[in-house]
Amino acid sequence: MDTLVFATNNAHKLDEVRKITEGLVRIVSLADINCHDDIPETADTLEGNALQKARYIKEHYGYDCFADDTGLEVEALNNAPGVYSARYAGDGHDSEANMRKLLHELEGVTHRQAQFRTAIALIWKGEEHLFEGIIRGAITEEKRGNSGFGYDPIFQPEGHDRTFAELGDDIKNHISHRALACQKLAAFLSTSSAAL
């Protein structure tokens, strides 16, 4: 089975992606290849950041690799925080501070439509590929639920009456933006493997 590096050390993301790609490839993390570098993410788009990370691993470590970048895009805020979602309230990647800032920005705003968007960049067998997953929903007025991570307690996906953090990982992993992008990645890998 081929080995593919997922350019992350986020245990939540690793677990989610390993479940979706099970049986297709062996997914390893940055720690597994002894990469502890501060990989640059200086692009101004999700796709650009994902490509930047994947190319860094390929160039410096030689592995086929994929990387993702995810943004929460809120219509009333001109699609902010977007590419800055993880550091919306500062460079500390503090989810609680990010949620507080977002809820503060939306105080008194009734139009709370938003979407989560994930871009995955894959470098595989010498070629680059991009996959995208989008889930639409709305920002709640307060935090609800304890599972998940990031903005999950304040994002309620369309067609559901609970936030990502209330739905739990099993449901979220089937419907989320990252799940949708990873399903496209898995479909590509299954056809690519079958063609070998």
Phi and psi in degrees as a GROMACS rama.xvg file:
@    title "Ramachandran Plot"
@    xaxis  label "Phi"
@    yaxis  label "Psi"
@TYPE xy
-66.0437  148.853  ASP-2
-103.086  136.466  THR-3
-132.024  127.876  LEU-4
-83.4267  130.687  VAL-5
-99.0367  116.068  PHE-6
-74.5633  69.317  ALA-7
-154.681  158.476  THR-8
-120.834  13.4936  ASN-9
-78.1416  111.49  ASN-10
-61.9407  -35.6277  ALA-11
-61.2652  -48.4429  HIS-12
-64.1233  -43.6767  LYS-13
-58.1174  -46.7861  LEU-14
-62.4448  -44.8652  ASP-15
-59.3895  -48.1897  GLU-16
-72.109  -37.7238  VAL-17
-61.3825  -38.0985  ARG-18
-65.3406  -40.0934  LYS-19
-73.1164  -33.8165  ILE-20
-101.439  11.7677  THR-21
-55.2651  132.584  GLU-22
87.6045  -10.4669  GLY-23
-97.4033  -49.2961  LEU-24
-146.379  162.83  VAL-25
-94.6151  116.167  ARG-26
-91.0277  125.859  ILE-27
-120.469  156.098  VAL-28
-95.2845  175.868  SER-29
-61.1381  -39.9722  LEU-30
-62.3855  -35.5721  ALA-31
-63.5223  -27.9595  ASP-32
-102.157  13.5078  ILE-33
62.0936  35.1723  ASN-34
-98.5274  114.396  CYS-35
-121.134  22.8648  HIS-36
-71.7917  154.53  ASP-37
-89.0068  91.4703  ASP-38
-72.682  128.704  ILE-39
-65.7483  142.655  PRO-40
-134.427  78.468  GLU-41
-113.988  6.70673  THR-42
-74.4215  162.644  ALA-43
-102.91  14.2926  ASP-44
-134.905  158.274  THR-45
-61.3589  -44.4037  LEU-46
-60.8004  -41.9114  GLU-47
-62.9198  -43.0379  GLY-48
-64.8861  -42.3576  ASN-49
-63.0327  -44.4403  ALA-50
-63.3357  -40.993  LEU-51
-59.4736  -43.8638  GLN-52
-68.2739  -45.0039  LYS-53
-63.6917  -43.0416  ALA-54
-64.3718  -36.1723  ARG-55
-60.902  -46.6816  TYR-56
-65.1308  -43.3048  ILE-57
-62.174  -44.6653  LYS-58
-70.2775  -39.8931  GLU-59
-92.9518  -24.337  HIS-60
-122.866  -15.6605  TYR-61
83.8865  0.735153  GLY-62
-88.2833  145.963  TYR-63
-61.3604  144.316  ASP-64
-154.336  153.871  CYS-65
-135.087  152.99  PHE-66
-139.553  153.161  ALA-67
-126.458  158.581  ASP-68
-140.888  139.064  ASP-69
-126.982  141.471  THR-70
-134.399  145.797  GLY-71
-96.8818  121.845  LEU-72
-114.093  112.605  GLU-73
-103.197  120.107  VAL-74
-56.5512  -44.7453  GLU-75
-67.3707  -15.1176  ALA-76
-110.002  28.2306  LEU-77
53.708  43.0427  ASN-78
68.2197  14.8118  ASN-79
-74.5337  157.463  ALA-80
-77.0327  -16.0045  PRO-81
54.4009  -126.221  GLY-82
-64.4493  -16.2849  VAL-83
-98.8026  15.8221  TYR-84
-54.0039  -44.3315  SER-85
-70.3496  -25.3038  ALA-86
-123.74  35.3013  ARG-87
-59.8652  -40.4193  TYR-88
-99.0148  12.117  ALA-89
136.346  174.985  GLY-90
-75.0727  -2.95458  ASP-91
-77.039  -3.30567  GLY-92
51.8182  47.09  HIS-93
-96.5938  104.514  ASP-94
-60.5272  -41.0873  SER-95
-62.6317  -44.8453  GLU-96
-65.4111  -39.2137  ALA-97
-61.7655  -44.6637  ASN-98
-65.4938  -42.3863  MET-99
-58.8284  -44.7536  ARG-100
-63.353  -44.3357  LYS-101
-64.4528  -45.5066  LEU-102
-62.4709  -37.1517  LEU-103
-63.9067  -43.8663  HIS-104
-61.9491  -28.464  GLU-105
-99.5527  7.22945  LEU-106
-57.5738  128.599  GLU-107
79.0217  -1.58442  GLY-108
-93.0066  126.009  VAL-109
-90.9941  -27.8487  THR-110
-82.4564  100.167  HIS-111
-117.053  20.0871  ARG-112
-63.0428  142.329  GLN-113
-154.509  167.287  ALA-114
-144.128  146.927  GLN-115
-95.6105  134.092  PHE-116
-130.943  130.081  ARG-117
-116.087  132.63  THR-118
-112.933  130.985  ALA-119
-115.992  128.525  ILE-120
-108.585  127.31  ALA-121
-118.214  131.298  LEU-122
-110.862  115.588  ILE-123
-145.21  121.214  TRP-124
54.1842  39.9062  LYS-125
83.1073  4.48414  GLY-126
-125.13  152.928  GLU-127
-104.114  139.403  GLU-128
-136.98  148.515  HIS-129
-122.352  139.062  LEU-130
-131.666  145.863  PHE-131
-131.254  141.774  GLU-132
-130.858  135.896  GLY-133
-132.015  134.366  ILE-134
-129.679  131.473  ILE-135
-96.2541  156.145  ARG-136
-177.903  -148.604  GLY-137
-147.635  156.497  ALA-138
-88.9812  126.61  ILE-139
-75.2328  170.488  THR-140
-87.1477  -13.8997  GLU-141
-151.282  163.297  GLU-142
-70.5139  141.007  LYS-143
-143.405  129.303  ARG-144
98.5909  161.339  GLY-145
-122.495  -7.09911  ASN-146
-94.5393  178.178  SER-147
76.2668  -161.369  GLY-148
-158.144  176.464  PHE-149
63.855  -130.82  GLY-150
-88.1645  8.3482  TYR-151
-51.8471  -37.9343  ASP-152
-69.8879  -12.0611  PRO-153
-120.367  8.69488  ILE-154
-112.214  119.867  PHE-155
-109.429  110.413  GLN-156
-69.0944  150.084  PRO-157
-56.222  140.96  GLU-158
83.896  2.69651  GLY-159
-129.121  150.289  HIS-160
-104.819  12.2639  ASP-161
-128.238  157.207  ARG-162
-77.3063  167.414  THR-163
-53.714  -39.7794  PHE-164
-71.2607  -20.587  ALA-165
-90.6637  -27.5952  GLU-166
-70.1013  -29.5632  LEU-167
88.0276  160.075  GLY-168
-63.5418  -37.8232  ASP-169
-61.2097  -46.5125  ASP-170
-71.1387  -45.9304  ILE-171
-57.0921  -41.849  LYS-172
-66.9358  -12.2003  ASN-173
-94.143  -27.7983  HIS-174
-115.12  -10.1499  ILE-175
-71.5105  162.504  SER-176
-53.7276  -45.1842  HIS-177
-67.6123  -39.8446  ARG-178
-60.8706  -43.2068  ALA-179
-63.7655  -43.2672  LEU-180
-66.1263  -40.1573  ALA-181
-68.5146  -33.1761  CYS-182
-64.2258  -37.9994  GLN-183
-66.0002  -41.2846  LYS-184
-60.6486  -47.109  LEU-185
-63.2375  -40.2465  ALA-186
-62.8835  -41.2411  ALA-187
-63.2953  -46.6178  PHE-188
-63.7571  -36.2011  LEU-189
-68.2674  -38.338  SER-190
-74.7137  -34.2856  THR-191
-66.6813  -42.2998  SER-192
-67.0247  -38.7422  SER-193
-65.6436  -28.0265  ALA-194
-80.5718  -11.8301  ALA-195
